[in-house]
Amino acid sequence: MIGAVLTSVGRLAVPCHAAITGNPSTDSWTFEGISSTAANYNNGAGNYNVNIFSTAFQLEGSSPLIGNLDGFNWNANDLIVGVGGVFNGANSDLTYNGPGGATSTRIVIKYGTISATWSPESTSPSSPGYGSLANGGVGSILLGTSPYDFYPANSGTLVVPADSPLEQTSPSATTAISGNVGRVITEWSGDALVGFESFMDLTLLNAQYPSNGVALENEFVLDLQRGTGEYQDSQGQLPGVVPEPNSLVLILAGAVGLSLMQRKCNRKWSEFPPVQHPHFLGTSE
């Protein structure tokens, strides 16, 4: 019974995320594919190989994402979207001994609109602008971190993606926005970067920049950039509609209640032997 309910809600099985670790594979995010495969690869030659994940949920009051930074409030019940990754194999840029021993990898997420023209399997991998913000449509959003923002000692620490956050305000122009609408967190194993989670408060974004066109089920581009300037764009899609934080709990509670009621009824009936009608006692044909 419970399994049927979970199946029916599909991608919405985890409406809230208590765990925010920097590793989306252990935090119940939705797997979108592998960055280097034809179904997800978009553009560039950065040669990153990463499992791509996405999520959407309403913010719990106890979440570490709750907070106020320069007037940008992350509040309980805000709608959060996220893009994350888990790296596969060795990559020298993931352990680059740059300033402070930090990685040179820059994590950039481009959130598209319904009119995004991004498409995997580009016929020309070097096609200029193929994975650009402009191809995400007017109203698309870019949130990126700077190189060397992340290092082993700040594993599990939330960082604001403050490196030139932008909104595409016309087909050929962008406008600077505040990176405070986003947060990024990484997970490390020793001196190797394992994974990352990039969040955006969609409720806050819409309040501060109502001209944006980002929405659930829209496409996104994960843009990973090396300190050398090489990059790789890969695609995915945000999850669909997300229930309120307590809705799935109520559904599951109802399912559990029905299951317990059915078991109780079956147990009560099993206490009584089957009743035979007197007309059939002792007769045979």
C-alpha positions in Angstrom: 0.0 0.0 0.0 2.7 2.4 1.0 4.8 1.3 -2.0 1.9 2.1 -4.3 1.6 5.6 -2.8 5.3 6.3 -3.2 5.2 5.0 -6.8 2.3 7.3 -7.6 4.1 10.5 -6.5 7.2 9.5 -8.4 9.8 12.3 -8.5 8.0 14.0 -5.6 8.8 11.3 -3.0 11.1 13.6 -1.1 9.5 17.0 -0.8 11.8 18.3 1.9 15.6 17.7 2.4 16.8 17.5 6.0 20.2 16.4 4.8 22.3 18.9 2.9 25.8 17.4 2.6 27.2 18.4 -0.8 26.6 14.9 -2.1 23.3 14.6 -4.0 23.6 10.8 -4.4 23.2 10.4 -0.6 20.7 13.2 -0.2 17.9 11.6 -2.2 18.2 13.8 -5.3 16.9 12.8 -8.8 19.6 11.3 -11.1 19.6 13.1 -14.4 22.4 11.2 -16.3 26.2 11.4 -16.8 27.7 14.6 -18.1 29.9 13.0 -20.8 27.1 10.9 -22.4 25.4 11.9 -25.6 22.0 12.3 -23.8 23.5 15.0 -21.5 26.6 16.4 -23.1 26.0 19.9 -24.6 29.2 21.7 -25.4 32.9 22.3 -24.5 36.0 20.3 -23.9 36.6 20.4 -20.2 36.4 16.6 -20.1 34.5 16.4 -16.8 32.8 13.2 -16.0 30.1 13.7 -13.4 26.8 12.1 -12.4 24.2 14.9 -12.6 21.4 15.3 -10.1 18.5 17.7 -9.6 16.0 18.5 -6.9 13.0 20.7 -5.9 11.5 21.0 -2.5 9.9 23.3 0.0 12.2 24.6 2.7 11.9 23.2 6.2 12.1 25.5 9.2 15.1 23.6 10.6 17.1 23.6 7.3 20.6 25.2 7.4 19.5 27.1 4.3 17.2 29.2 6.4 18.7 32.7 6.9 19.0 36.3 6.0 21.9 37.8 4.1 21.8 41.4 3.0 18.0 41.5 3.1 17.7 38.3 1.0 15.6 36.0 3.3 15.5 32.3 2.9 12.3 31.3 4.7 10.4 28.2 5.7 8.2 26.9 2.8 10.2 28.7 0.1 10.4 26.7 -3.1 14.0 25.6 -3.6 15.5 24.1 -6.8 18.9 22.5 -7.0 21.5 21.0 -9.4 24.2 18.8 -8.1 26.9 16.4 -9.2 29.2 13.5 -8.1 32.5 13.3 -9.9 33.7 10.0 -11.5 37.3 9.1 -11.6 40.5 11.2 -11.0 40.7 14.8 -12.2 43.7 16.9 -11.5 41.6 20.1 -11.3 39.6 18.6 -8.5 42.7 18.6 -6.3 44.5 21.6 -7.8 46.9 23.1 -5.3 45.9 26.7 -6.0 45.5 29.5 -3.5 44.9 28.0 -0.1 45.0 24.5 -1.6 41.6 25.0 -3.2 40.3 23.5 -6.4 40.3 25.5 -9.6 36.9 24.0 -10.6 34.2 26.7 -11.0 30.6 25.5 -10.6 28.1 27.3 -12.7 24.4 26.5 -13.1 22.3 28.1 -15.9 18.6 27.8 -15.2 16.5 28.1 -18.4 13.1 29.3 -19.3 10.3 27.5 -21.2 11.8 28.9 -24.4 15.3 27.5 -23.9 17.0 26.2 -27.0 19.7 24.1 -25.4 20.0 20.7 -27.0 22.4 17.8 -26.2 24.5 16.1 -28.9 25.6 19.3 -30.6 26.7 18.7 -34.2 29.6 21.1 -33.5 31.1 20.8 -30.0 32.9 24.1 -30.5 29.8 26.0 -31.6 30.1 29.4 -29.9 27.3 30.1 -27.5 25.6 26.7 -27.9 25.3 26.3 -24.1 25.2 30.0 -23.4 22.8 31.8 -21.1 21.2 33.5 -24.1 20.2 30.0 -25.4 18.3 29.5 -22.1 15.8 32.2 -23.2 15.0 35.7 -22.0 14.7 35.5 -18.2 17.2 32.6 -17.7 19.5 32.8 -14.7 23.2 32.1 -14.2 24.6 31.4 -10.7 28.4 30.6 -10.5 31.1 30.2 -8.0 34.7 31.6 -8.4 37.7 29.4 -8.9 39.3 28.5 -5.6 36.1 29.0 -3.7 36.2 25.4 -2.4 38.9 23.5 -0.5 38.9 20.5 1.8 38.6 22.5 5.0 35.3 24.0 4.0 33.7 20.7 3.1 30.0 21.0 4.1 30.1 24.8 4.2 27.5 26.8 2.3 28.9 29.4 -0.1 27.2 32.2 -2.0 27.6 31.8 -5.8 28.8 35.4 -6.2 30.8 35.3 -9.4 28.9 37.4 -11.9 25.3 36.1 -11.2 23.2 37.2 -14.2 19.7 37.3 -15.7 19.3 37.2 -19.4 17.1 40.3 -19.9 16.9 40.4 -23.7 18.2 38.1 -26.5 21.5 39.9 -26.5 21.8 41.5 -23.0 22.2 40.4 -19.4 21.7 42.2 -16.1 23.6 41.5 -12.8 21.6 40.1 -10.0 22.5 39.1 -6.4 24.1 35.7 -5.8 22.3 35.7 -2.5 19.4 33.9 -4.2 21.7 30.9 -4.3 23.9 28.7 -2.2 26.5 26.0 -3.0 28.0 23.3 -0.8 30.7 20.7 -1.6 31.8 17.3 -0.1 35.4 16.3 0.0 37.3 13.1 0.7 40.7 14.0 1.9 42.0 16.5 -0.7 39.7 15.3 -3.5 36.4 17.0 -4.4 33.7 14.3 -4.3 30.5 16.2 -5.1 28.5 19.4 -4.9 25.0 20.8 -4.5 23.9 24.2 -5.9 20.6 25.6 -4.6 18.5 28.5 -5.7 15.5 29.9 -3.7 12.9 30.2 -6.5 10.5 32.0 -4.2 13.1 34.6 -3.3 14.2 34.9 -7.0 10.7 35.7 -8.1 10.2 38.3 -5.4 13.4 40.1 -6.2 13.5 39.6 -10.0 9.9 38.9 -11.2 11.1 39.2 -14.9 12.9 35.9 -14.7 11.4 32.9 -16.4 12.8 30.0 -14.4 10.2 27.4 -13.4 9.9 23.7 -12.4 10.4 21.2 -15.3 12.5 23.7 -17.2 15.9 22.7 -18.6 19.2 23.6 -17.0 22.9 23.6 -18.0 25.6 22.5 -15.6 28.7 24.4 -16.7 31.9 23.1 -15.0 35.0 25.3 -15.7 38.7 24.6 -15.1 41.2 27.2 -13.9 42.8 26.8 -17.3 39.6 28.3 -18.9 38.4 25.0 -20.4 34.7 24.2 -19.7 32.1 21.6 -20.2 28.3 22.2 -20.5 25.9 19.3 -19.7 22.1 19.3 -19.6 19.3 18.2 -17.3 15.8 19.0 -16.3 14.3 20.3 -13.1 11.7 18.2 -11.4 8.0 18.9 -11.7 5.4 20.2 -9.2 6.4 19.8 -5.6 3.8 19.3 -2.8 3.8 21.3 0.4 6.1 20.0 3.1 3.4 18.2 5.0 1.4 16.9 2.1 3.4 13.7 1.5 3.5 13.1 5.2 -0.3 13.2 5.3 -0.5 10.8 2.3 1.8 8.4 3.9 0.0 8.7 7.2 -3.3 7.9 5.5 -1.7 4.9 3.7 -0.3 3.6 7.0 -3.7 4.1 8.7 -5.6 2.2 6.0 -3.0 -0.6 6.2 -3.3 -0.9 10.0 -7.1 -0.8 9.8 -7.2 -3.6 7.2 -4.8 -5.7 9.3 -7.0 -5.0 12.4 -10.1 -6.0 10.6 -8.5 -9.2 9.2 -7.4 -10.1 12.7 -10.8 -9.5 14.2 -12.5 -11.7 11.6 -9.9 -14.5 12.1 -11.0 -14.8 15.8 -14.4 -16.2 14.7 -14.8 -19.7 13.0 -16.7 -19.8 9.8 -20.5 -20.1 10.3 -22.2 -23.0 8.6 -25.9 -22.7 7.7 -27.9 -25.4 9.6 -29.5 -26.6 6.3 -26.1 -27.9 5.1 -25.0 -29.6 8.3 -24.4 -33.3 7.9 -25.6 -33.3 4.2 -23.7 -34.4 1.1 -24.5 -34.8 -2.5 
